[in-house]
Amino acid sequence: MWQDLVFMVGSGLSIFFLAPTLRDATARVPLGTSLPSMGIGIVYGLTFSTMGMTFSATGALCAGTMWALIALFRSPGSQAAPITRVDGLALFVRDAQRWLEGLVGETSVRDQFVVDGEYAGSAYGNGPVDASIGFDHPHTADD
């Protein structure tokens, strides 16, 4: 039935317009907005599924899930926001390279950590950190 597709498109547009809010680490959406919207999406999804409107149910449940993620990560006072923020792509890539090297090579767990611009294991002859990842200056308490 065509109504099923119309409701699915509407839910898809909701998800499309909510995605920037979820991606923006500085966004703050009150729980008074996100929790009722999450509940409505889930209730609509369950209702549509009992009516045999599979596409509408899927869209509404996905929209409800998007609101749940916004409530979790973007509510004022949320502790999850700093965990999900990516500060430096170069640092992430370098960490991934180190991890992959550790899978195939002989490295100690100590070499995975950086302290004051050097590997934690530098006292054992492992040397300084690669300056290309942003540790080219000594860190101070003000950093």
N, C-alpha and C positions, 0 to 999 in steps of 0.2 A: 504494500500500500504506500502511496506517495507521501502520506503524512509522516511515515516512519523516517523517510529520507530527509524531510524538511526539519524535523526535530534533531536529527543527527547533524545536519549542516549547522543548525543554530548552536548546538553544543560544541561543534568543532570551531566555530568562530569564537566562542567564549574562551576556549583553550588557547587559540591563537592570540587573542587580546590579553590574556592573563600571563602568557609566557614571559613578556618583558618584566613584569612585576616579580616573578620568581627568579629571573636572572639578575636583577638589580640588587646587589648586596646592601645598598643603602635604603631600599624600600621598607616601609613599615606600614603594615595593614592591621588595623585593630581586630582583635579576636571577635568583637561584636559584629564585624562584617564577614570575616572569613568562616567562622564556625556555622552560622545559619546558612550561608551559601553552600558550604560543604554538605550540611544535612539535607538541604533541598535537592542537591544533585544526587545524593545517594538514594533518597526517598523516590525521586522521579525515576531513577534508574531501575530500582526494584519494581516500581509500579509499571513502567514500560515493559519490563521483562514478563510480568504476569499477564500482560495484554498481548504477548507474542510479538512485540515491536523490538526486535533484537538490535537493530541499528540505533534506535533511539535510546535503548537501555545502555548500550555500550558507550554512546556519546555522553549521556548524563552521568554515568559512573566515572568516566574519565574526567569530566568537568568537576565532579565532586572530589575526585582524587587530587586534581590541581589545586582546588581550594584547601584541601587538607595539607598539601605541601606548603602552600602560602601561609597557613596558620602555624605550621611547624617552624618554618624557616624565616618568615618575614613579619612575625608579630612583634610589637614593641617588647623589649626585654628578653627576646628569644636568645638562648645561649647557643643555638645551632648556627647562627649566621657566621661567626668567625671561622667555624670549622669548614664551611662550604666555600668560603671566599678563596679564590686563587690569586695570590699576590704577584707571582712572577712566572710566566710561562717558561722562561729560560731555566729557572731553578727547578721547575717540575721536570723538564726534559732531562736535565743533568741528573736528577735523582733517579729517573727511570733508567737512564744509561748505566748508572752505578748499580742499580738493582739487577739489570740484565747481565752486567759484567760479573756480578756476584753469583749468578746462577751457573755460569760456566767456568769461572776462575776460582782461585784460592784467595779469598779475602776474609778478614776477621770482622766480627760484628762491630768492633770498635771503629773500624774504618768508615762505617756508614754515617757517623755523626761528625758535625762540624762544631768546633769550639773556637771562638775568637779568630775566625778566618783560617784555621788549620784543621786537619783531621784530628779527631780526638786521639788517634794513635800516632800522631806525629812525633811524640817523644821516642817512639820506637823506629824512627827512620822513614816514615811514610810521606813526609813532606807536606807543603802547603796545599791548600785547596786551589783548584783551577780558578783563576781570576775572572774568567769569562762568565761566571755565574753571579758576579756582583759582590764578591768578598775581597775586593782589591784595596780595602782600607781597614785599619784596625778598628774594631768596634769599641765603643765607649758606653758608659751607662746611659748616655743621652740618646743612643740609637733606637 
